[in-house]
Amino acid sequence: METDQGKLFIGGISWETTEEKLKDYFQAYGEVVETVIMRDRTTGRARGFGFVVFSDPNCADRVLLDKHTIDGRVAVPRDEQHSVVKANGSAVAGPGGHASSKTKKIFVGGLGSNVTEDDFRKYFEQFGTITDVVVMYDHATQRPRGFGFITFDTEEAVDNVLHKTFHELKEKMVEVKRAVPKELSAGP
């Protein structure tokens, strides 16, 4: 997704949480112009995260200072412009975060449930030699979690991939970000 002033990623929300409920909750911080709950394209089921856009970027800053519980779940807001998301021992820097850090590893989000490690490798080989491919799975259900990591043999390959933020993989748009080592991340 493009990053906008006033836009927050909201993770850890209940599958029952609706756009309306998200909007009602965050209205306490200021005018909400848009809420989106990300859903599985096939099943329509909520994926446990979404986005909130405030008319005033200062409202988003205030949201980041508080803890939030929505529908009994702890919601985790992150600023899309400076966010660092920790996953599998790596962190993902959003634009303006640690994106300038040199790395050979990328995070790929929004993977379809039908994407195999082989599909993943075949698509990204066009950018450089791949040394490692990981599609993340839920340990309990053994179902794909919708993201993964690719490690290349050079930092230049990562730069090549990042010429575009979005790539089409098996008829689905996926988002690519530079992964940075956890110890370099500024997150909590």
C-alpha positions in Angstrom: 0.0 0.0 0.0 1.1 3.5 -0.6 2.0 5.3 2.6 0.0 8.4 3.4 0.1 11.0 6.2 -2.4 10.0 8.8 -2.6 6.4 7.7 -2.1 3.6 10.3 -1.7 -0.1 9.9 -3.8 -1.8 12.6 -2.7 -5.4 13.4 -4.0 -8.0 15.8 -7.7 -7.2 15.4 -10.4 -9.8 15.8 -11.8 -11.5 12.7 -15.2 -10.3 13.9 -14.2 -6.6 13.8 -15.9 -4.6 11.0 -14.8 -1.4 9.3 -17.7 0.4 11.1 -16.4 -0.9 14.5 -12.9 0.2 13.7 -14.1 3.6 12.6 -16.3 4.0 15.7 -13.4 3.1 18.0 -10.8 5.4 16.3 -13.2 8.4 15.9 -12.3 9.2 19.6 -8.9 10.4 18.3 -10.2 12.5 15.4 -11.9 12.4 12.1 -11.5 9.0 10.4 -11.8 9.4 6.6 -11.4 5.7 5.8 -11.1 2.2 7.4 -10.3 -1.0 5.6 -10.3 -4.5 7.0 -8.1 -6.7 4.8 -10.0 -9.9 3.7 -9.1 -13.1 2.0 -10.2 -12.7 -1.6 -11.4 -16.3 -1.9 -13.3 -16.7 1.4 -14.1 -13.1 2.3 -12.9 -13.8 5.8 -11.1 -11.0 7.7 -7.3 -11.5 7.9 -6.8 -9.9 11.3 -5.4 -6.5 10.2 -6.5 -3.4 8.4 -5.9 0.3 8.0 -7.3 3.6 9.4 -6.8 6.9 7.7 -7.3 10.2 9.7 -7.9 13.5 8.1 -5.3 15.0 10.5 -1.9 13.2 10.7 -1.6 14.4 14.3 -4.5 12.2 15.2 -2.5 9.2 14.0 0.4 10.2 16.3 -1.9 10.3 19.3 -3.2 6.8 18.5 0.3 5.5 18.6 0.8 6.7 22.2 -2.1 4.5 23.6 -2.9 0.8 24.0 -6.0 -0.4 22.2 -8.4 -3.3 22.8 -11.1 -3.8 20.2 -13.5 -6.7 20.4 -11.5 -8.2 23.2 -8.2 -8.3 21.2 -5.2 -6.1 21.7 -4.9 -4.0 18.5 -1.4 -2.9 17.4 -1.3 0.3 15.4 1.8 1.1 13.4 2.6 4.3 11.4 2.9 3.2 7.8 5.6 5.8 7.1 8.0 4.8 9.9 6.9 1.3 10.9 9.1 -1.6 11.7 7.3 -4.9 11.7 9.0 -7.9 13.4 8.5 -11.3 11.8 10.5 -14.5 11.9 13.7 -12.8 13.3 13.6 -10.0 10.8 12.1 -6.6 10.8 10.5 -4.8 7.9 11.2 -1.2 7.4 8.5 1.0 5.8 9.4 4.0 3.7 11.2 6.5 5.9 12.1 3.8 8.4 15.4 1.8 8.1 14.8 1.3 4.4 18.2 2.6 3.5 19.9 -0.3 5.4 21.7 -2.6 3.0 20.4 -6.1 3.1 20.1 -9.2 0.9 16.7 -10.1 2.3 13.2 -9.0 1.4 9.8 -9.3 3.0 6.9 -10.2 0.7 3.4 -9.6 2.1 0.0 -10.4 0.7 0.9 -13.9 -0.6 -2.0 -15.9 -1.9 -2.7 -19.2 0.0 -1.9 -21.1 -3.3 1.7 -19.7 -3.6 4.4 -22.4 -3.0 8.0 -21.9 -2.2 8.7 -23.0 -5.8 6.4 -20.3 -7.2 7.9 -17.8 -4.9 11.5 -18.7 -6.0 10.6 -18.8 -9.8 9.1 -15.3 -9.7 11.9 -13.6 -7.8 14.8 -15.3 -9.6 14.4 -12.7 -12.4 16.0 -10.1 -10.0 19.0 -12.1 -8.9 20.4 -15.4 -7.5 18.3 -16.6 -4.6 20.0 -18.2 -1.6 16.9 -18.8 0.6 13.1 -18.9 0.3 10.7 -19.0 3.2 6.9 -19.0 3.0 5.6 -18.6 6.6 3.0 -21.1 7.8 0.8 -21.1 10.9 2.2 -23.9 13.2 -1.2 -24.9 14.5 -3.1 -25.1 11.2 -0.2 -25.6 8.7 -1.8 -23.0 6.5 0.2 -20.2 4.8 0.2 -16.9 6.8 0.3 -14.7 3.8 3.9 -13.6 3.8 7.4 -14.8 3.4 11.1 -13.9 2.9 13.5 -14.1 0.0 17.3 -13.9 0.5 19.4 -13.0 -2.5 23.2 -13.4 -2.9 23.6 -9.6 -3.4 22.2 -6.3 -2.1 21.8 -5.2 -5.7 19.2 -7.9 -6.3 17.1 -6.4 -3.5 17.5 -2.9 -5.0 16.2 -4.4 -8.3 13.1 -5.9 -6.7 12.4 -2.6 -4.9 12.1 -0.6 -8.0 8.4 -1.5 -7.6 6.6 -1.8 -4.3 3.9 -4.1 -5.7 4.5 -7.2 -7.8 2.0 -9.6 -9.3 2.5 -13.2 -8.2 -0.1 -15.9 -9.2 -2.7 -13.2 -10.2 -2.4 -11.4 -6.8 -0.6 -8.2 -6.0 2.0 -8.7 -3.3 4.0 -5.9 -1.4 7.7 -6.1 -1.2 9.8 -4.4 1.5 13.5 -4.5 2.5 13.9 -6.7 5.6 16.4 -5.5 8.2 18.0 -7.5 11.0 16.0 -7.4 14.2 18.9 -5.8 16.1 18.8 -2.8 13.8 15.1 -2.2 14.2 13.9 0.8 16.2 10.6 -0.9 17.2 9.6 -2.1 20.6 
